[in-house]
Amino acid sequence: MLRASRRDPSAVLLAVQLAGLFVYPFMEGNFAGRALLNLLGVLILWIVIATVDRSPAVTWVGVVLGVPATLLLLIQAATDSDALNPYSSALEAVLYFYGAGSLIAYMLGDHRITRDELFAVGATFTLVAWGFAYVFTVCQAVYPGSFTAAVHADAPRSWLELLFLSVTTLTSVGLSDVTPIRSLARSLVMVEELGGVAYVAMLVSRIVGLTVRKDAD
């Protein structure tokens, strides 16, 4: 298992993030669950850093971002305080976007597609989705009432709701269960929509380009 994780770190990152989708709903209702949610965030952070280590990125940048974010998450897990959440979320967002950019550079670094690069396609998509969810968390903290929903419209949106909004926006599904209502929130959602379209276009052009190159050779 350890050898496989070293060989295909993108697969491990993708698997952990997808597994998180099934456990997040059970972690938001009580102190123990929220503590576990923060600890899971720490785990994913360092998997991101380990994955970046396999890409043509500078690993120390990930470490510089990951260490303070880890400390903030551990404090939140111990105290169950939301006061530090915007700060840890901001650091996590930067790290996730940095990881996504590093994986894109990794995938475009040569003309050969490896198994880990195939997993990196999905891992990059989830990194961007998680990154925007953290951006939405910061936006909501700075501008309360930035998002509304069909249930408890005036309440702050939970992490899972903001992640749901991010995933549905990035995939262009647009279910509208959670909706941005303030100007900055709507601008951030539009940026994510453009990013999702651009990523798919880049991926398709990459595949077509490699196919043409293979036929030419």
Helices and strands as residue ranges (DSSP letters): H 2-7, H 9-23, G 24-26, H 31-52, H 59-79, H 85-107, H 115-142, E 147-149, H 159-170, E 178-180, H 183-216
